[in-house]
């Protein structure tokens, strides 16, 4: 067996399986913060190719959206705007908020 064949054999038999196994590993992510007057903790396993920063940004984005819709402390939130208008005035809402409201009223 020539040196070139040995190198190829080494790569195919040892390196490729290690890369394959590594690609399926998951990393543990833990993130804590506060929102809407309370604290939260998120613990999860994520594929190794998804960065912790991306997951944290998605979490913060979700909480920011929830805050913009349901916060009674934010005078510009959807729920605050609905609470401000009189009962005979139609207040437009976002589609996700309307779906939640509709499911709540029908149950």
Secondary structure as UniProt FT lines:
FT   HELIX           3..10
FT   HELIX           11..15
FT   HELIX           16..23
FT   STRAND          26..35
FT   TURN            36..37
FT   STRAND          38..47
FT   TURN            48..49
FT   HELIX           52..70
FT   TURN            75..76
FT   HELIX           78..84
FT   TURN            87..88
FT   HELIX           95..106
//
